């Protein structure tokens, strides 16, 4: 008795459908459509059906990945605030830069959450129990001691004068710039400097993100503008030393 004939599967046999991305090309396209229309009803329709579900999932994933502390805020409150921040920044996304919408808003959401985490940590640090000083680290003790001393009027005056000197240098550099990109970058730098005490800065990258968002320049143009501004700064320093 002959064995059963094997049936070869055709190479054209349908494969299992790939898992659909929650924030893929369709969301990217929807954001471009959102920014391309001024009809408020149409924008609301696009956002509600094609954008909001994606950015909500993005925020949920980042909250889980980075184990965001909630403190007195509820999970829904933190998520809602971050989603609203992304909504307010939809108009800043520029498809012509070649950046994918997911990459752009992933960075924006991540930095918002990092700033939130820093605020929580600062708030927690202000409520350290002082009943047992032996439980505090050397760094904590030095920090407490530093904040226990009221700065002298002379120190405050020096700080004010130093800030005025820096602002003067920024103004002088700004007057020397002729390129529009360099001017936009410089205005962003001056804005960050003027409001530095109101901004939570995590690291150097966070500062660059602030400047990029304020200047609305793509990364390559921003890098070029910053390089030019650094050269102007070095020239000013050399000129001042010769005086």
ZAVOVEX-350411 format. One record per atom (N, C-alpha, C): x, y, z; residue in three letters; atom name. Coordinates in steps of 0.02 Angstrom, whole numbers, plus 50000, padded with zeros to 5 digits. Example, Ala and Ser with C-alpha at 12.3 -4.5 7.8 and 13.67 -1.06 7.14 Angstrom:
# residues 2
xx|yy|zz|aa|at
50660|49716|50390|ala|N;
50615|49775|50390|ala|CA;
50660|49835|50390|ala|C;
50642|49888|50354|ser|N;
50684|49947|50357|ser|CA;
50645|50002|50394|ser|C;
# end
This chain:
# residues 243
xx|yy|zz|aa|at
50043|49940|50000|unk|N;
50000|50000|50000|unk|CA;
50045|50062|50000|unk|C;
50032|50104|49952|unk|N;
50072|50164|49947|unk|CA;
50055|50214|50002|unk|C;
50108|50249|50024|unk|N;
50097|50300|50076|unk|CA;
50056|50358|50051|unk|C;
50029|50395|50097|unk|N;
49988|50452|50079|unk|CA;
50030|50505|50045|unk|C;
50005|50534|49994|unk|N;
50040|50586|49958|unk|CA;
50039|50651|49998|unk|C;
50100|50677|50006|unk|N;
50104|50740|50044|unk|CA;
50080|50798|50002|unk|C;
50045|50842|50033|unk|N;
50020|50901|49999|unk|CA;
50063|50960|50019|unk|C;
50098|50986|49969|unk|N;
50142|51043|49982|unk|CA;
50101|51108|49987|unk|C;
50119|51147|50035|unk|N;
50084|51210|50043|unk|CA;
50108|51259|49991|unk|C;
50062|51294|49964|unk|N;
50079|51343|49913|unk|CA;
50113|51403|49944|unk|C;
50162|51431|49908|unk|N;
50197|51490|49933|unk|CA;
50153|51551|49936|unk|C;
50096|51546|49902|unk|N;
50050|51603|49901|unk|CA;
49998|51599|49957|unk|C;
50007|51548|50001|unk|N;
49958|51540|50055|unk|CA;
49958|51602|50099|unk|C;
49901|51625|50117|unk|N;
49894|51686|50156|unk|CA;
49926|51679|50225|unk|C;
49963|51730|50246|unk|N;
49995|51730|50311|unk|CA;
49951|51764|50363|unk|C;
49966|51751|50425|unk|N;
49928|51783|50479|unk|CA;
49939|51858|50476|unk|C;
49888|51897|50483|unk|N;
49895|51969|50478|unk|CA;
49943|51996|50531|unk|C;
49986|52044|50509|unk|N;
50033|52074|50556|unk|CA;
49997|52117|50607|unk|C;
50026|52121|50666|unk|N;
49996|52161|50719|unk|CA;
49998|52234|50700|unk|C;
49943|52267|50704|unk|N;
49938|52337|50685|unk|CA;
49971|52382|50737|unk|C;
50012|52429|50714|unk|N;
50045|52475|50759|unk|CA;
49995|52523|50789|unk|C;
50002|52537|50854|unk|N;
49955|52583|50885|unk|CA;
49971|52656|50867|unk|C;
50034|52668|50848|unk|N;
50054|52736|50827|unk|CA;
50099|52727|50766|unk|C;
50068|52715|50709|unk|N;
50105|52701|50648|unk|CA;
50094|52753|50594|unk|C;
50103|52733|50531|unk|N;
50094|52779|50475|unk|CA;
50026|52813|50472|unk|C;
49974|52777|50492|unk|N;
49906|52806|50490|unk|CA;
49900|52864|50538|unk|C;
49930|52856|50598|unk|N;
49929|52911|50647|unk|CA;
49970|52970|50622|unk|C;
50027|52954|50593|unk|N;
50071|53006|50564|unk|CA;
50032|53046|50512|unk|C;
49997|53011|50468|unk|N;
49957|53044|50416|unk|CA;
49901|53086|50446|unk|C;
49869|53059|50499|unk|N;
49814|53095|50531|unk|CA;
49838|53160|50562|unk|C;
49898|53160|50592|unk|N;
49925|53221|50622|unk|CA;
49940|53272|50568|unk|C;
49964|53249|50511|unk|N;
49977|53295|50455|unk|CA;
49911|53326|50430|unk|C;
49859|53284|50426|unk|N;
49793|53309|50405|unk|CA;
49766|53359|50457|unk|C;
49776|53344|50521|unk|N;
49754|53387|50575|unk|CA;
49786|53456|50569|unk|C;
49851|53457|50556|unk|N;
49887|53521|50550|unk|CA;
49873|53556|50484|unk|C;
49846|53519|50436|unk|N;
49835|53548|50370|unk|CA;
49767|53580|50360|unk|C;
49724|53575|50410|unk|N;
49657|53605|50404|unk|CA;
49645|53655|50460|unk|C;
49605|53706|50444|unk|N;
49587|53756|50494|unk|CA;
49515|53748|50518|unk|C;
49481|53698|50490|unk|N;
49412|53684|50509|unk|CA;
49412|53650|50578|unk|C;
49387|53684|50629|unk|N;
49390|53659|50697|unk|CA;
49352|53594|50706|unk|C;
49294|53587|50672|unk|N;
49256|53526|50678|unk|CA;
49293|53467|50647|unk|C;
49325|53480|50590|unk|N;
49364|53427|50557|unk|CA;
49424|53408|50599|unk|C;
49457|53457|50629|unk|N;
49515|53443|50672|unk|CA;
49495|53402|50732|unk|C;
49438|53419|50762|unk|N;
49414|53382|50820|unk|CA;
49397|53310|50801|unk|C;
49367|53301|50742|unk|N;
49350|53234|50719|unk|CA;
49412|53192|50707|unk|C;
49463|53221|50675|unk|N;
49525|53185|50661|unk|CA;
49560|53167|50726|unk|C;
49562|53215|50773|unk|N;
49597|53204|50836|unk|CA;
49563|53148|50876|unk|C;
49497|53153|50882|unk|N;
49460|53105|50923|unk|CA;
49465|53033|50896|unk|C;
49459|53026|50831|unk|N;
49456|52958|50802|unk|CA;
49524|52929|50784|unk|C;
49571|52971|50761|unk|N;
49633|52944|50733|unk|CA;
49697|52962|50770|unk|C;
49694|53010|50816|unk|N;
49755|53032|50850|unk|CA;
49754|53016|50924|unk|C;
49701|53036|50957|unk|N;
49698|53029|51030|unk|CA;
49710|52958|51055|unk|C;
49680|52906|51025|unk|N;
49693|52838|51049|unk|CA;
49767|52820|51047|unk|C;
49802|52844|50996|unk|N;
49873|52828|50989|unk|CA;
49915|52863|51042|unk|C;
49903|52927|51054|unk|N;
49944|52963|51103|unk|CA;
49926|52942|51174|unk|C;
49865|52921|51186|unk|N;
49847|52895|51252|unk|CA;
49885|52830|51266|unk|C;
49889|52786|51216|unk|N;
49926|52724|51224|unk|CA;
50000|52738|51233|unk|C;
50026|52787|51197|unk|N;
50096|52806|51203|unk|CA;
50111|52828|51274|unk|C;
50069|52871|51302|unk|N;
50079|52897|51370|unk|CA;
50074|52840|51420|unk|C;
50025|52797|51412|unk|N;
50016|52740|51457|unk|CA;
50078|52696|51459|unk|C;
50107|52683|51400|unk|N;
50167|52641|51396|unk|CA;
50226|52674|51430|unk|C;
50234|52740|51420|unk|N;
50291|52775|51450|unk|CA;
50284|52779|51526|unk|C;
50223|52789|51551|unk|N;
50212|52791|51624|unk|CA;
50231|52724|51654|unk|C;
50215|52670|51618|unk|N;
50232|52603|51643|unk|CA;
50307|52589|51638|unk|C;
50338|52606|51581|unk|N;
50409|52593|51569|unk|CA;
50453|52629|51620|unk|C;
50437|52692|51634|unk|N;
50478|52732|51679|unk|CA;
50454|52732|51751|unk|C;
50403|52691|51765|unk|N;
50378|52684|51834|unk|CA;
50366|52753|51865|unk|C;
50328|52794|51831|unk|N;
50316|52863|51853|unk|CA;
50281|52864|51921|unk|C;
50311|52897|51971|unk|N;
50279|52902|52037|unk|CA;
50218|52948|52032|unk|C;
50166|52930|52069|unk|N;
50103|52968|52063|unk|CA;
50093|53015|52122|unk|C;
50120|52998|52181|unk|N;
50111|53039|52240|unk|CA;
50037|53053|52252|unk|C;
50018|53117|52257|unk|N;
49948|53134|52271|unk|CA;
49906|53137|52208|unk|C;
49938|53136|52150|unk|N;
49900|53138|52087|unk|CA;
49880|53067|52067|unk|C;
49822|53060|52039|unk|N;
49799|52994|52017|unk|CA;
49830|52978|51950|unk|C;
49828|52914|51933|unk|N;
49855|52891|51868|unk|CA;
49821|52928|51811|unk|C;
49754|52932|51814|unk|N;
49717|52965|51761|unk|CA;
49733|53039|51754|unk|C;
49749|53071|51811|unk|N;
49766|53142|51810|unk|CA;
49832|53154|51775|unk|C;
49882|53114|51792|unk|N;
49948|53120|51760|unk|CA;
49943|53104|51686|unk|C;
49908|53051|51669|unk|N;
49899|53032|51599|unk|CA;
49863|53087|51561|unk|C;
49809|53114|51589|unk|N;
49771|53166|51556|unk|CA;
49812|53229|51544|unk|C;
49851|53249|51594|unk|N;
49893|53309|51587|unk|CA;
49944|53300|51531|unk|C;
49974|53241|51528|unk|N;
50025|53228|51477|unk|CA;
49993|53225|51407|unk|C;
49935|53193|51402|unk|N;
49900|53189|51338|unk|CA;
49880|53259|51315|unk|C;
49855|53300|51361|unk|N;
49837|53369|51343|unk|CA;
49897|53409|51319|unk|C;
49955|53397|51350|unk|N;
50016|53431|51329|unk|CA;
50034|53411|51258|unk|C;
50027|53347|51242|unk|N;
50041|53325|51173|unk|CA;
49992|53356|51124|unk|C;
49929|53361|51144|unk|N;
49879|53391|51101|unk|CA;
49897|53464|51086|unk|C;
49919|53500|51137|unk|N;
49938|53570|51128|unk|CA;
49999|53578|51082|unk|C;
50039|53525|51076|unk|N;
50100|53528|51036|unk|CA;
50093|53493|50968|unk|C;
50033|53472|50951|unk|N;
50023|53440|50885|unk|CA;
50043|53487|50828|unk|C;
50028|53551|50837|unk|N;
50041|53600|50785|unk|CA;
50116|53611|50773|unk|C;
50158|53591|50820|unk|N;
50230|53601|50814|unk|CA;
50264|53547|50771|unk|C;
50227|53493|50757|unk|N;
50257|53440|50717|unk|CA;
50259|53461|50644|unk|C;
50318|53455|50614|unk|N;
50329|53475|50545|unk|CA;
50351|53414|50504|unk|C;
50307|53389|50463|unk|N;
50321|53329|50424|unk|CA;
50378|53339|50375|unk|C;
50389|53402|50353|unk|N;
50441|53415|50303|unk|CA;
50511|53404|50330|unk|C;
50519|53398|50395|unk|N;
50585|53387|50425|unk|CA;
50608|53314|50417|unk|C;
50562|53271|50397|unk|N;
50580|53201|50389|unk|CA;
50575|53160|50452|unk|C;
50551|53189|50506|unk|N;
50544|53153|50569|unk|CA;
50477|53117|50572|unk|C;
50478|53056|50597|unk|N;
50416|53018|50606|unk|CA;
50378|53046|50666|unk|C;
50313|53049|50660|unk|N;
50272|53077|50714|unk|CA;
50282|53038|50779|unk|C;
50289|52972|50775|unk|N;
50298|52932|50836|unk|CA;
50362|52953|50871|unk|C;
50417|52960|50834|unk|N;
50482|52978|50863|unk|CA;
50477|53046|50897|unk|C;
50445|53094|50863|unk|N;
50440|53162|50889|unk|CA;
50400|53164|50954|unk|C;
50340|53134|50953|unk|N;
50296|53139|51012|unk|CA;
50317|53091|51067|unk|C;
50355|53040|51050|unk|N;
50384|52997|51102|unk|CA;
50434|53036|51143|unk|C;
50475|53078|51111|unk|N;
50523|53120|51146|unk|CA;
50488|53174|51187|unk|C;
50437|53206|51156|unk|N;
50401|53258|51191|unk|CA;
50367|53231|51254|unk|C;
50333|53174|51248|unk|N;
50298|53144|51305|unk|CA;
50347|53121|51358|unk|C;
50403|53092|51336|unk|N;
50453|53067|51383|unk|CA;
50483|53124|51424|unk|C;
50498|53180|51391|unk|N;
50527|53237|51427|unk|CA;
50476|53269|51473|unk|C;
50413|53270|51454|unk|N;
50361|53296|51499|unk|CA;
50359|53254|51563|unk|C;
50361|53188|51554|unk|N;
50358|53144|51612|unk|CA;
50421|53149|51654|unk|C;
50480|53159|51622|unk|N;
50542|53168|51660|unk|CA;
50538|53231|51703|unk|C;
50510|53284|51675|unk|N;
50503|53346|51713|unk|CA;
50454|53337|51771|unk|C;
50401|53298|51758|unk|N;
50352|53284|51811|unk|CA;
50386|53244|51867|unk|C;
50426|53194|51848|unk|N;
50462|53154|51898|unk|CA;
50507|53197|51939|unk|C;
50541|53245|51907|unk|N;
50587|53288|51944|unk|CA;
50548|53331|51994|unk|C;
50490|53357|51973|unk|N;
50450|53397|52019|unk|CA;
50429|53355|52080|unk|C;
50409|53293|52068|unk|N;
50389|53248|52122|unk|CA;
50448|53237|52169|unk|C;
50507|53224|52141|unk|N;
50566|53212|52182|unk|CA;
50586|53273|52223|unk|C;
50579|53333|52192|unk|N;
50595|53395|52228|unk|CA;
50546|53403|52286|unk|C;
50482|53390|52274|unk|N;
50431|53398|52325|unk|CA;
50444|53348|52382|unk|C;
50462|53287|52364|unk|N;
50475|53235|52414|unk|CA;
50536|53254|52456|unk|C;
50587|53283|52422|unk|N;
50648|53301|52457|unk|CA;
50638|53356|52508|unk|C;
50586|53397|52498|unk|N;
50573|53452|52544|unk|CA;
50540|53428|52608|unk|C;
50518|53366|52609|unk|N;
50483|53340|52668|unk|CA;
50523|53283|52701|unk|C;
50589|53291|52703|unk|N;
50631|53242|52737|unk|CA;
50625|53252|52812|unk|C;
50617|53198|52848|unk|N;
50611|53202|52920|unk|CA;
50678|53220|52951|unk|C;
50679|53269|52997|unk|N;
50741|53291|53029|unk|CA;
50745|53266|53101|unk|C;
50699|53220|53119|unk|N;
50699|53196|53188|unk|CA;
50760|53155|53204|unk|C;
50788|53121|53153|unk|N;
50848|53080|53164|unk|CA;
50899|53098|53112|unk|C;
50946|53142|53129|unk|N;
50996|53165|53081|unk|CA;
51042|53109|53058|unk|C;
51047|53055|53096|unk|N;
51092|53001|53077|unk|CA;
51067|52963|53015|unk|C;
51004|52971|53000|unk|N;
50975|52938|52942|unk|CA;
50990|52976|52877|unk|C;
51014|53038|52884|unk|N;
51027|53079|52826|unk|CA;
51096|53066|52798|unk|C;
51102|53068|52732|unk|N;
51168|53060|52701|unk|CA;
51208|53125|52709|unk|C;
51273|53121|52695|unk|N;
51316|53180|52700|unk|CA;
51292|53234|52651|unk|C;
51271|53211|52592|unk|N;
51247|53258|52542|unk|CA;
51185|53294|52567|unk|C;
51138|53256|52599|unk|N;
51077|53286|52626|unk|CA;
51093|53337|52680|unk|C;
51141|53319|52724|unk|N;
51159|53365|52778|unk|CA;
51189|53430|52751|unk|C;
51231|53423|52699|unk|N;
51261|53483|52669|unk|CA;
51208|53526|52636|unk|C;
51159|53493|52605|unk|N;
51105|53529|52571|unk|CA;
51063|53567|52621|unk|C;
51048|53534|52677|unk|N;
51008|53566|52730|unk|CA;
51046|53626|52759|unk|C;
51111|53616|52771|unk|N;
51152|53670|52799|unk|CA;
51156|53729|52751|unk|C;
51162|53713|52687|unk|N;
51167|53767|52637|unk|CA;
51104|53808|52635|unk|C;
51046|53775|52641|unk|N;
50982|53811|52638|unk|CA;
50964|53844|52705|unk|C;
51003|53828|52757|unk|N;
50989|53858|52823|unk|CA;
51021|53926|52829|unk|C;
51065|53943|52781|unk|N;
51101|54006|52783|unk|CA;
51069|54056|52735|unk|C;
51052|54113|52759|unk|N;
51024|54166|52717|unk|CA;
51080|54200|52680|unk|C;
51075|54204|52614|unk|N;
51128|54235|52575|unk|CA;
51134|54309|52593|unk|C;
51196|54332|52594|unk|N;
51209|54402|52611|unk|CA;
51188|54447|52553|unk|C;
51174|54511|52567|unk|N;
51157|54558|52514|unk|CA;
51211|54563|52461|unk|C;
51275|54555|52482|unk|N;
51330|54557|52434|unk|CA;
51326|54500|52384|unk|C;
51310|54440|52410|unk|N;
51305|54381|52367|unk|CA;
51248|54389|52317|unk|C;
51191|54413|52342|unk|N;
51134|54424|52299|unk|CA;
51151|54475|52244|unk|C;
51186|54528|52263|unk|N;
51205|54580|52215|unk|CA;
51252|54551|52161|unk|C;
51300|54508|52182|unk|N;
51346|54478|52134|unk|CA;
51307|54435|52084|unk|C;
51258|54397|52109|unk|N;
51218|54355|52065|unk|CA;
51180|54397|52014|unk|C;
51151|54452|52037|unk|N;
51113|54497|51993|unk|CA;
51159|54526|51940|unk|C;
51218|54548|51961|unk|N;
51265|54578|51914|unk|CA;
51290|54526|51863|unk|C;
51301|54465|51886|unk|N;
51324|54412|51842|unk|CA;
51271|54397|51788|unk|C;
51208|54394|51809|unk|N;
51155|54382|51761|unk|CA;
51149|54439|51710|unk|C;
51160|54500|51735|unk|N;
51157|54558|51691|unk|CA;
51213|54555|51639|unk|C;
51272|54532|51661|unk|N;
51329|54526|51615|unk|CA;
51314|54475|51560|unk|C;
51286|54418|51581|unk|N;
51270|54366|51532|unk|CA;
51217|54391|51483|unk|C;
51166|54426|51510|unk|N;
51113|54452|51466|unk|CA;
51142|54503|51417|unk|C;
51191|54542|51439|unk|N;
51223|54591|51395|unk|CA;
51261|54556|51339|unk|C;
51296|54502|51355|unk|N;
51331|54464|51304|unk|CA;
51283|54434|51253|unk|C;
51227|54408|51278|unk|N;
51177|54380|51233|unk|CA;
51150|54433|51185|unk|C;
51138|54492|51212|unk|N;
51114|54547|51170|unk|CA;
51165|54567|51117|unk|C;
51228|54570|51137|unk|N;
51280|54589|51089|unk|CA;
51288|54537|51033|unk|C;
51283|54474|51052|unk|N;
51286|54422|51001|unk|CA;
51227|54427|50954|unk|C;
51168|54440|50983|unk|N;
51107|54444|50944|unk|CA;
51111|54500|50891|unk|C;
51142|54556|50909|unk|N;
51149|54612|50862|unk|CA;
51196|54596|50804|unk|C;
51240|54547|50814|unk|N;
51287|54529|50762|unk|CA;
51259|54478|50712|unk|C;
51206|54446|50730|unk|N;
51178|54393|50687|unk|CA;
51139|54422|50629|unk|C;
51146|54392|50571|unk|N;
51110|54414|50511|unk|CA;
51067|54358|50482|unk|C;
51086|54295|50496|unk|N;
51048|54238|50470|unk|CA;
50984|54228|50511|unk|C;
50928|54215|50477|unk|N;
50864|54208|50510|unk|CA;
50863|54149|50559|unk|C;
50894|54093|50539|unk|N;
50897|54034|50583|unk|CA;
50936|54049|50646|unk|C;
50992|54085|50638|unk|N;
51033|54102|50696|unk|CA;
50995|54150|50743|unk|C;
50957|54196|50713|unk|N;
50918|54243|50754|unk|CA;
50864|54205|50793|unk|C;
50831|54158|50759|unk|N;
50778|54119|50793|unk|CA;
50808|54078|50850|unk|C;
50866|54048|50838|unk|N;
50900|54010|50890|unk|CA;
50920|54054|50948|unk|C;
50945|54114|50933|unk|N;
50967|54160|50986|unk|CA;
50908|54184|51028|unk|C;
50852|54197|50996|unk|N;
50792|54218|51033|unk|CA;
50769|54163|51080|unk|C;
50775|54100|51057|unk|N;
50756|54043|51100|unk|CA;
50803|54039|51160|unk|C;
50869|54048|51148|unk|N;
50918|54046|51203|unk|CA;
50903|54101|51254|unk|C;
50888|54161|51230|unk|N;
50875|54217|51275|unk|CA;
50811|54205|51315|unk|C;
50762|54174|51283|unk|N;
50699|54159|51317|unk|CA;
50710|54108|51373|unk|C;
50749|54056|51359|unk|N;
50765|54006|51410|unk|CA;
50803|54038|51468|unk|C;
50852|54081|51451|unk|N;
50892|54115|51503|unk|CA;
50848|54159|51547|unk|C;
50802|54196|51517|unk|N;
50759|54242|51554|unk|CA;
50711|54205|51600|unk|C;
50693|54143|51583|unk|N;
50644|54106|51622|unk|CA;
50675|54043|51653|unk|C;
50740|54042|51660|unk|N;
50774|53982|51684|unk|CA;
50750|53960|51753|unk|C;
50732|54008|51796|unk|N;
50710|53990|51863|unk|CA;
50640|53960|51864|unk|C;
50604|53968|51809|unk|N;
50536|53940|51805|unk|CA;
50535|53873|51768|unk|C;
50594|53851|51745|unk|N;
50597|53790|51704|unk|CA;
50633|53736|51743|unk|C;
50605|53675|51741|unk|N;
50639|53619|51772|unk|CA;
50686|53588|51721|unk|C;
50751|53594|51733|unk|N;
50801|53568|51686|unk|CA;
50829|53503|51714|unk|C;
50822|53450|51675|unk|N;
50849|53386|51695|unk|CA;
50922|53378|51676|unk|C;
50939|53396|51615|unk|N;
51007|53388|51590|unk|CA;
51015|53431|51528|unk|C;
51074|53428|51498|unk|N;
51090|53469|51440|unk|CA;
51041|53455|51383|unk|C;
51022|53393|51373|unk|N;
50977|53376|51318|unk|CA;
50910|53411|51326|unk|C;
50886|53417|51388|unk|N;
50822|53450|51400|unk|CA;
50825|53523|51379|unk|C;
50882|53556|51392|unk|N;
50891|53626|51371|unk|CA;
50887|53632|51296|unk|C;
50921|53586|51261|unk|N;
50921|53587|51188|unk|CA;
50851|53576|51160|unk|C;
50812|53534|51194|unk|N;
50743|53522|51171|unk|CA;
50701|53586|51179|unk|C;
50711|53622|51235|unk|N;
50676|53685|51245|unk|CA;
50693|53734|51188|unk|C;
50758|53739|51174|unk|N;
50781|53786|51123|unk|CA;
50754|53765|51054|unk|C;
50755|53701|51040|unk|N;
50730|53677|50976|unk|CA;
50656|53692|50968|unk|C;
50617|53679|51020|unk|N;
50545|53692|51017|unk|CA;
50530|53766|51009|unk|C;
50567|53808|51046|unk|N;
50555|53880|51042|unk|CA;
50576|53910|50975|unk|C;
50632|53884|50948|unk|N;
50657|53910|50884|unk|CA;
50621|53881|50824|unk|C;
50591|53821|50835|unk|N;
50556|53786|50781|unk|CA;
50603|53769|50722|unk|C;
50666|53754|50739|unk|N;
50717|53738|50689|unk|CA;
50729|53662|50689|unk|C;
50739|53632|50630|unk|N;
50758|53562|50627|unk|CA;
50828|53553|50657|unk|C;
50845|53491|50674|unk|N;
50907|53478|50711|unk|CA;
50969|53503|50675|unk|C;
50973|53491|50609|unk|N;
51034|53511|50572|unk|CA;
51042|53587|50571|unk|C;
50987|53624|50562|unk|N;
50990|53697|50562|unk|CA;
51004|53724|50632|unk|C;
50977|53691|50682|unk|N;
50989|53712|50751|unk|CA;
51063|53703|50769|unk|C;
51092|53647|50750|unk|N;
51163|53634|50764|unk|CA;
51207|53686|50729|unk|C;
51190|53702|50667|unk|N;
51229|53752|50630|unk|CA;
51224|53820|50663|unk|C;
51164|53839|50684|unk|N;
51153|53904|50715|unk|CA;
51191|53908|50782|unk|C;
51188|53854|50821|unk|N;
51224|53854|50886|unk|CA;
51299|53860|50876|unk|C;
51324|53827|50823|unk|N;
51396|53832|50808|unk|CA;
51416|53903|50791|unk|C;
51375|53938|50752|unk|N;
51389|54007|50735|unk|CA;
51387|54052|50796|unk|C;
51337|54041|50839|unk|N;
51331|54081|50900|unk|CA;
51391|54071|50946|unk|C;
51416|54009|50951|unk|N;
51476|53996|50991|unk|CA;
51536|54034|50964|unk|C;
51542|54037|50898|unk|N;
51599|54074|50868|unk|CA;
51594|54148|50884|unk|C;
51534|54176|50881|unk|N;
51524|54246|50898|unk|CA;
51542|54259|50971|unk|C;
51524|54211|51015|unk|N;
51538|54218|51086|unk|CA;
51614|54219|51098|unk|C;
51651|54174|51066|unk|N;
51723|54172|51074|unk|CA;
51756|54237|51051|unk|C;
51731|54266|50996|unk|N;
51758|54329|50970|unk|CA;
51746|54385|51021|unk|C;
51685|54386|51050|unk|N;
51670|54438|51100|unk|CA;
51716|54433|51160|unk|C;
51727|54372|51183|unk|N;
51771|54361|51241|unk|CA;
51841|54386|51225|unk|C;
51866|54370|51166|unk|N;
51933|54393|51146|unk|CA;
51937|54468|51142|unk|C;
51885|54500|51116|unk|N;
51883|54573|51110|unk|CA;
51883|54605|51178|unk|C;
51845|54576|51226|unk|N;
51841|54604|51293|unk|CA;
51907|54597|51330|unk|C;
51943|54542|51317|unk|N;
52007|54531|51350|unk|CA;
52060|54582|51326|unk|C;
52053|54605|51264|unk|N;
52102|54652|51237|unk|CA;
52091|54724|51261|unk|C;
52032|54736|51291|unk|N;
52016|54804|51314|unk|CA;
52055|54821|51377|unk|C;
# end
